[in-house]
Amino acid sequence: MGEPCVPRLLHRIGVQTRSAERNRPAFTAALPAATAPAAAPPPRSQLRRPGPGPRRPRSAEGAAPGDAHRPARRPGAAPAPVGAGTERAGPHMPSSAGSRRCPLRPPPLPAPRRPADMNYSRFITTVSAARKASPIRLLTELMQKSPPSLISLAGGAPNPNVFPFKRATVAIGHGTAVEIGEDLMKRALQYSASAGIPELLSWLKDFQRNLHNPPTANYSPEQGQMEVCVTTGSQEGLCKVFEMLINPGDNILLDAPTYSGTLAALRPLGCNIINVPSDQHGIIPKALKEILSTWSSEDVKNHSHHLPKFLYTIPNGCNPTGNSLTTERKKEIYQLARKYDFLIIEDDPYYFLQFEKPWAPTFLSMDVDGRVIRTDSFSKILSSGLRIGFLTGPKPLIDRVILHIQVSTMHTSTFTQIMISQLLQQWGEKGFLEHIDRVVEFYRTQRDAMLIAADKWLKDLAEWYPPAAGMFLWIKIKGVSDTQQLIMEKALQKEVLLVPGGAFNIDSSEPSSYVRASFSLSSPGQMDLAFKRLADLIKEAL
Ligand SMILES: Cc1ncc(COP(=O)(O)O)c(C=O)c1O
């Protein structure tokens, strides 16, 4: 791929280019890089330690009924959802579309003269701070950058000539193929760098720059320069980011119901999960502000360890709710992150499944401070089984994750990376985005089919919003206070299966009147039959 061409790429996703203001920050010195010998852990005063207790304790399993994590029931939170007695836009007019079609614009609040001085040491755990680069991994990476004339007796890598796999041809449609010849296959079967193979990494970095135009792209490393690393699915990235940031007792923010994989990764870490109310447009900034007002400006000035460390959110086509955050809300939330000095974890596997253009500007695109960690996934668009995703964020933090990868998975499968990299080099950004257009078209048609089936069978029995992205319809069953029994005990007999909403609550034993229906795999005929069966089931239960 040649020089990044930001305007061209942004135009492709339907966004008008702006002349991005580039303020040069003066960040505090950060953490040692993964590829450099690690320095001693930060002074104890800078490290996070479990505090005496949160100001607003809402432990993972201990939230009280009626607590903040019942967003849909908060007065004034959401306009009436679709369903009986309510009007809704047709399937081609997602209700949230109007507010999501804004082109990139500077934040509504006065633009900051200069970014915040980020002290990354403040956010990381003692364990993460103590990670050092593995000397063997460093040698491997050095060797891979050396000319072929180098005679290395250093590596502990096996000889690939003894491996049975010699070459591969993977058909990719339209009569084309990804070819992995003998030499490339030897690389594909070999150990590789923990951050990712160089050609894929550089493709991804260019892509992120072109797509999101992050302010941090040209910062110095210590200032929070945008860094990318390949992960074994976005789940690996998320899990390692959580482990890098969370000490027991830490306060963190998220908008539940949320992805059960995130909750499962968070719960054992012993953090206090504070639920931020949301509606079909995502987190409600006013509600977030109210929660944050618990902490004073003194707390912020003194870097109180009670301050929430990060906000986690799924900004597009949220799993399970299908909610998507509007641009205006993102801007407001980013300003609150600046005011209360917390990080934002933008888990965005459904970014490429947005049904309307322009695609929503990301938190990464607004990140003047270097406080956004973004997880991307190839799972919904190239393959979920190949297990590949990528992390983007400030270098001092991404480097910590890479140190963790060095001693756990070592790296994402080199074979997988070579296959993906060959495909992306062949397609280029244009070809990749054309593929995305085809994927989106498929999911839009699927969503529409599900909405038609829902209208036909569930109109008087349930409520829902048409999702603007993703693969899920979040359905509230009227008159059923908990769908757990309905689904787990009775639905199978009727030969229909959905996920009971409780699975996505912070406290999974808390009742939920919702179910999650996925429109990814079923045909329109199957959706129709499934909702007919669900309707029968509900009628019997009432
Ligand atoms: C919100 C969310 N985050 C992360 C993941 C994990 O995806 P991956 O396959 O990239 O690990 C999923 C998977 O469904 C998801 O829905």
The ligand as a Gaussian input file, in Angstrom:
#p B3LYP/6-31G(d) Opt

LIG

0 1
 C      -18.847000      -6.912000      21.554000
 C      -17.890000      -8.004000      21.246000
 N      -16.603000      -7.829000      21.550000
 C      -15.694000      -8.783000      21.286000
 C      -16.055000      -9.972000      20.694000
 C      -14.999000     -11.006000      20.430000
 O      -14.747000     -11.086000      19.060000
 P      -13.486000     -11.808000      18.443000
 O      -13.998000     -12.945000      17.647000
 O      -12.815000     -10.763000      17.599000
 O      -12.592000     -12.248000      19.556000
 C      -17.400000     -10.195000      20.364000
 C      -17.831000     -11.465000      19.740000
 O      -18.959000     -11.724000      19.474000
 C      -18.334000      -9.173000      20.634000
 O      -19.637000      -9.299000      20.338000

